[in-house]
Amino acid sequence: MEKTNLWPRPLDEKNLTTDWIEEMFESGGWMPTPYCKNGTYQYLTYICETLVKVSWKFGENQLSFIVLVDIEGCDKYLSEKAKTAIDKIISMIENWEKEVNEYASESCEDMLSIRYNEEKNRIDLFFYWLPNESR
């Protein structure tokens, strides 16, 4: 078992707001699904011309992106398309994390740490408070 000093930072509009999610990904279109209700948020968008489902639950620290098959093609092509979209998501989130932490350090606010788990067509992001001793 590994010791950690990380504490979850929930998406709850107090500890971590969610307006940045739509702002970051709205350029590919942004449409709620029928499951977007009762504290569950689920949207469809295009990232690098690839259909992606974005979802999170109020009060949890996880944000998920799942690449959806919206065209016909061979497995290799679809895998490459998913990888391109996931790489773009990682890049965008890394840039956002850097901007958030630059602002936080200037204003003496708590900083953010983002961890992720990646599979072939999915990436799950997990948000944490960055401990003071890690700065």
Buried (B, 14 or more C-beta within 10 A) or exposed (E): EEEEEBEBBBBBEEBBEBEEBEEBBEEBEBEEBEEBEEEEBBBBBBBBEBBBBBBBBEEBBBBBBBBEEEEEEEEEEBBEBBBBBBBBBBEEBEEBBEEBBEEBEEEEEEBBBBEBEBEEBBBBBBBBBBBEEEE
